[in-house]
């Protein structure tokens, strides 16, 4: 029993670190510098302020994330628009099936011609949306 205690003097609790950080430094910031520091810290997505400071001092890579509200709104609206495209496609299939089931061949072809014209306009609108999205990405997201 005594031999075991001599080999392992640690009796419990946290295991001691191999290289503990025991050197501490203090800095003072004015209000403007502190606000700027906190902004940088929040944008870095780091959880520990001490890790952020050491990364700044030793010029390790600091990750900053900027969220553009307008871009997020555009993305949300575009996503909902694609959901509406899918819903229109489903409705289109249902309408064609109902027309073939309930109308004569002549009547169905007349209504289908109108539906095809609307679909072509819809396709042009989809191409315009894709073009505008590409322009938006070039101007605002590639910075």
C-alpha positions in Angstrom: 0.0 0.0 0.0 2.8 2.4 0.9 4.6 1.6 -2.4 1.5 2.5 -4.4 1.2 5.9 -2.7 4.9 6.7 -3.4 4.4 5.9 -7.1 1.2 7.8 -7.4 1.1 10.8 -5.1 -2.1 12.1 -6.8 -5.0 11.3 -4.5 -8.0 12.5 -6.6 -9.6 15.4 -8.4 -8.4 16.8 -11.7 -5.3 15.4 -13.3 -2.5 18.0 -13.4 -1.7 19.4 -16.8 1.7 18.5 -18.3 2.4 22.1 -19.3 0.2 24.4 -17.3 -0.3 28.1 -18.4 0.9 29.9 -15.3 2.1 33.2 -16.9 -0.5 35.9 -16.9 -0.6 39.3 -18.4 -3.0 42.2 -18.0 -3.9 44.9 -20.5 -6.2 48.0 -20.2 -8.5 49.1 -23.0 -10.5 52.3 -23.3 -14.2 52.2 -24.3 -13.6 52.4 -28.0 -10.9 49.8 -28.1 -13.0 47.5 -25.9 -16.0 47.8 -28.2 -13.8 47.0 -31.2 -12.2 44.1 -29.3 -15.6 42.6 -28.4 -16.9 43.0 -31.9 -13.9 41.1 -33.2 -14.3 38.4 -30.6 -18.0 37.9 -31.3 -17.3 37.7 -35.1 -14.6 35.1 -34.5 -17.0 32.4 -33.3 -14.5 31.4 -30.6 -16.0 30.5 -27.2 -13.0 31.4 -25.0 -11.7 34.9 -24.9 -8.3 33.8 -23.8 -7.9 31.5 -26.9 -9.0 34.4 -29.1 -6.4 36.7 -27.5 -3.6 34.2 -27.9 -4.6 33.6 -31.5 -4.4 37.4 -32.1 -1.0 37.7 -30.5 0.7 34.8 -32.2 -1.1 35.6 -35.5 -2.9 32.3 -35.8 -5.8 32.2 -38.2 -8.8 34.1 -36.8 -12.1 33.0 -38.2 -14.6 35.8 -38.6 -18.2 35.3 -39.8 -20.2 38.2 -41.1 -23.9 37.6 -41.7 -25.6 39.8 -44.3 -29.3 40.1 -43.5 -30.2 41.0 -47.0 -28.5 38.0 -48.4 -30.2 35.8 -45.8 -33.6 37.2 -46.7 -32.9 36.7 -50.4 -31.9 33.1 -49.8 -35.1 32.4 -47.7 -37.3 33.9 -50.4 -35.5 32.0 -53.1 -35.9 28.7 -51.2 -39.7 29.4 -50.7 -39.9 30.2 -54.4 -38.4 26.8 -55.3 -41.0 25.2 -53.0 -43.7 26.9 -54.9 -42.2 25.7 -58.2 -42.5 22.1 -57.0 -46.1 22.7 -55.9 -47.0 24.1 -59.3 -45.4 21.1 -61.0 -47.5 18.8 -58.9 -50.6 20.8 -59.7 -49.7 20.8 -63.4 -49.6 17.0 -63.4 -52.9 16.7 -61.6 -54.6 19.2 -64.0 -53.4 17.3 -67.1 -54.7 14.0 -65.7 -58.1 15.5 -64.8 -58.4 17.1 -68.2 -57.8 13.8 -70.0 -60.3 12.1 -67.8 -63.2 14.6 -67.9 -63.0 16.4 -71.2 -63.2 15.3 -74.8 -60.0 15.1 -76.9 -60.7 18.5 -78.6 -61.6 20.4 -75.4 -58.6 18.9 -73.6 -56.2 20.0 -76.3 -57.6 23.6 -76.3 -57.1 23.9 -72.6 -53.7 22.1 -72.8 -52.5 24.7 -75.4 -53.4 27.5 -72.9 -51.6 25.6 -70.1 -48.5 25.1 -72.4 -48.4 28.9 -73.1 -48.5 29.6 -69.4 -45.8 27.0 -68.7 -43.5 28.7 -71.3 -44.0 32.0 -69.6 -43.3 30.3 -66.3 -40.1 28.8 -67.7 -38.9 32.2 -68.9 -39.6 33.6 -65.4 -37.5 30.8 -63.9 -34.6 31.6 -66.3 -34.8 35.2 -65.3 -34.7 34.3 -61.6 -31.6 32.1 -62.3 -29.9 35.0 -64.1 -30.7 37.5 -61.3 -29.4 35.0 -58.8 -26.1 34.7 -60.7 -25.8 38.5 -60.9 -26.5 38.8 -57.2 -23.9 36.2 -56.3 -21.3 38.0 -58.5 -21.9 41.4 -57.0 -22.6 40.6 -53.4 -21.4 37.1 -52.4 -18.0 36.9 -54.1 -16.4 39.6 -51.9 
